[in-house]
Amino acid sequence: MDRHFTHFASVLVWFRRDLRLDDHTALSRAVQDSDKVYGCFVFDQAILKDLPAHDRRVNFIHGSVTALDHQWREQAANPDSGLLVRYGHAVTEVVQLAKQLGVQAVFTHHDDEPQSLTRDAQVLGELANAGIAFHSFKDHVVFERSEVLTQSGTSYGVFTPYKNAWMKKITPTDLAERRTVSKPGQLPAIPAAMRQPIPALKSMGFDTVDLAALHIQAGSAGAQALVKDFAKRMTLYEDTRNFPSVKGPSYLSVHLRFGTVSIRQLARLAYPQAIKGDAGAQTWLSELIWRDFYHQIMHHHPHAMTSSFKVDYDAIEWEKGKPGKALFEAWCEGRTGYPLVDAAMAQINQTGYMHNRLRMVVASFLVKDLGIDWRWGEQYFALHLNDFDLAANNGGWQWASSSGCDAQPYFRIFNPTNQSEKFDPQGKFIKRYIPQLAGLSDKDIHAPWLAKPLALQAAGVELGKTYPLPVVDHTHARAKTLLRYSVVAKKKPA
């Protein structure tokens, strides 16, 4: 809903995956359309109950909410203002807060994940019963839902035509900053009876994680520091983005995921340079557009969040039982015997981050070397990635498994050794995460099982003991995968 409303006496802004004050659509509309604006955030038990105690994302959210509360008080110039932060079930807590505050409306942002749509429908219904309006706005993407359609009015299933239509449609208004400056007194004090401290991590069952040791700074301040740094490197992005040992990425994905930075700000950074022909800006803008693409896929094809976008691919027989489980555990724990794959898995396990090139490599390896259902890998990433986003994670895994929209052909199978030699030629990334291989030469480190015994001995590497032998032979696995995917190939017209 992107229209202006009758002026409200008071509005509650419900923060979710948009943990910032600047360039924030719902807050912008609230300060325009109401006399008083309150803000709230709920640590939702329905989501948190399934997460491990050491979850880094909960720490990031907690730090970001704490920073947001501080910024709110500063903008209000009132120490008794701030966010209303609760721990409980979002539907119950938001409705209760709205009633207690006596607001006329709750403003928030669209969230098209299936579970979120169900939650928001419940909130809408309960607020309506209480005579309180519920309005949500686009904010998490540049274009959403049905804003970019084919000439026949259907959703795009191939990225390049979608990108072309996106670029044709974009206007300065789409990328303009949503101003959120409030008037004096517009962010009032929280009623004394409702003031509560932000719930501590421990009280919610979570451990404190040292995010600083992972070079992660929560909140919008952390996001802006990364934006400033990347702006100086963006022109080099096309040349550096595929090499995991090089500082090429923006590292902004976790901030995009939780909205500590505005997608419009990032697009405003890239777009002017991209249309001038800057290759780095063009590539990075394309990746932002991929994000929009996957979110519109989720909206139009919600079935793809749990099954294959191309339904024929659900006929594939994956490795199961004890053999399948053993292969999957070797992949999860970085024990496949393929150094680049194992180093990438060590990176995600230790930090919650994985370089984008490596996400493709390990996904291809799990599905097309080990023959494991892509959903197993998707769920593992969902549990471990700091920047986990359902639409993008699902899209990436289905791309790798060839079951998704605009996916790589099923017969395109990454060779993990070739990928290692091409994108980590000196083994710098491998040595960082698998130090026991650091003594191997630049040639041997990519495939230790092919190294000469004396070279292994000199490097202190004992295959099967200090580092595992390969769990599969890539050439044999490739042939097996082509056979596995033949059930799909047979269904295609000649």
C-alpha positions, 0 to 999 in steps of 0.5 A: 500500500503506497498511498497517503492516509488520513492523518493519524493521532498516533502510530506504532512502527513495527521494526523487523528486518529494517533495523535502522532509522534512516531511509526507512519507508514505514518510519518516513510515512509515520512521521508524515502521517501522524502526530505521535510515533512509537517504535517496537521490536519483538524477539519472536519466540516462534522464530528463536525457539529453533535456533542454537544458543550460540546463534550469531544472528541473534547477537547481531540483531540484539546489537542492532536493536540496542543501537536503534534504541539509542538512536531513537532516544537521541532523535527524540531528545528524550531519554524516556523515549526509545523502542518498546522491545519485547520477547514473546510471540510477535502477534500477541506482543504487537497487538498488545502494545498497540492496544496499550499505547492507544495508537490508531495504526501499526506501520511496518514493511512487507515480508513475503516469506510464507511464514511471515505472510501468515503472521502478518495476516493474523496481526491484521485480523487481531488489530482490525478486531481492536479497531486499529489499522495495519499498513505495510509498505515496500522497503526491503527491495527496490522492486517487489511482487508484480512491479516488474512483469513480462509484456504478457503480464506474467512473472519473469523466470529468467534473470537477464530479461528481468534485469533489462526490464528492471533497468528500463523501469528504474527512476530517481523516485524509486531510489530516493531516500525516504526521509525520517526526520521527526518534529520536536515531540513527535517521538514521545516518552514511553508510558512509565508502566510500559518501560522495560529494558531490552531483554538480555541475550541470556534471558532469551536462552542465547550466549554472547558471541564476540562479533568484533572478533569476526569483524562484524559491527552490528547496527547502521553504524557498522553498515555505513562503515562498510559502505564507505569502505566498499565505495572506494573499491566498487570499481574493482569489484568485477576483477576481485569478487571471485577470489576468496583470499582477496578483499573484493566483496562489500561484506554488506549482506548481513546488513542487507538481510536485517535492514541496517542499511537501505537497499536504496542507498546501495543502489544509489551508490552503484547505479550512477557508476553502472550507467556510465560503464563502470564494470565493477558497479555494473556487476554489483548492481546486477547482484542487487537486482538478482536479490529483487529477482529472487524475492519476486520468484518467492512471491509468485512461486511460493511452492519453490521455497520447499520444492523444486521450481522445476517440478520435474526435478523432484523426481531425482533420486538422491543419496539417502540412508547411512551412505548419504548421511555420512557424505552429508556429514563429511561436507558439513564438517569440512572432511571431503578431502577437497581442500577448497570445499573443506576450507569454505565449510570451515569458513561458514562453521567458524564465522557464519560467512561464506564467500559467494564464489565458494557458495556455488562451489560447495553447493555444486559439490554437495548436489553433483559430486555427493548426490545429496538433495539440495534441500539438505544444503539449503537447510544447513546454510539457513542454520549457519549463514549470518546473512540467511535470506530465504528467497536468495538462499533458496534461489542460489541452491536451486541454481546450483542444483539446476532445479530453479529458475534460470539455473545452470544446466544440469550437465554443468558440474563444477570441478572442485579442483579446477575451481580451486586452481582458478580462484585460489591459485596460491592456496592462500584461502585454503591455508587460512582455514586448513593450516595443516596443508600450509606446507604443500606447494601451490600446485599440490595444495589443490589436490593433495591426493595427487601429490608425491609421497615425498612432497606430502612427507615434507609438508607433514601431511598424512592423508587419511590422518592429518587430512582426509582422502577424497570421499568421492572421485570427481570424474566418477561422481560426475558420470553418476550425476549425469545418470541421476539427472537423466530422469529429467533429461528424458522428459525434455522434448527432443 
